[in-house]
């Protein structure tokens, strides 16, 4: 793992001395950051609850990442 993107109140204070972590308050900002960061052949691990509707992130990337 080289970078972690977090979303939601519960993840706001996650920190690490070893991995770069960016926190986002909105999915729109998270979406844009992911598109800027992703490179061909990157592997994405997406973890989230149904309550947070994280499938929207997967849907967004499926539509916009080339």
N, C-alpha and C positions, 0 to 999 in steps of 0.2 A: 504494500500500500504506500503510495507516494503522496497522496492528497486526499483529504476528507472534506466533503461539503455537507453542512448540517442545515436543518430547517426545523423550525418549531421551538416553542418556549423551553421544552425539556432539554434541548440540546444546546441552548444558548451559552452555557458556561463550560462546555467541553474544551479541554485544552491538552496539549501534548508538547513535550520537548523534542519529540522525535519525528512527528508528522505534521505537515502543514494542514491547518484546519481553517476553513472559512465558513462563517455562519450567515444565514440569510433569513430575513424576516418575511419575505414574500417568495412565492414560487416563481413569479416572473423574473425576479433578480437571480434566483437559483438557476432557472432555465438559461438565461443569458450567460451567466458565468460558466456553466457547463459547456455551452457551445463554443465559448472562447478558449476553454482549456483542453477540450478533447482533441485527440490526434488519432489518425488512422491506427488501427490495431490495439487501441487502448481497451482495457477490460473494465467494465463498470459493475460494481456491486451496489445494488439498490436495496436498502432496507428501510422499511417504514410500516406503519400501521394502516389498516383500512380506514381508520378514523381520520388519519392525516391525508388520506387520498393520494398517496405517493405514486399510484399508478398513473396519475396525471403527468408526472415527470417522465416516466417511460413513454407514454403516448406522445409527449412533446418531442422528445429526442427521436423517436421513430419517424416523426413527420419532418423534422428540421435538420437532422444531422446527416450529412452526405459523406 
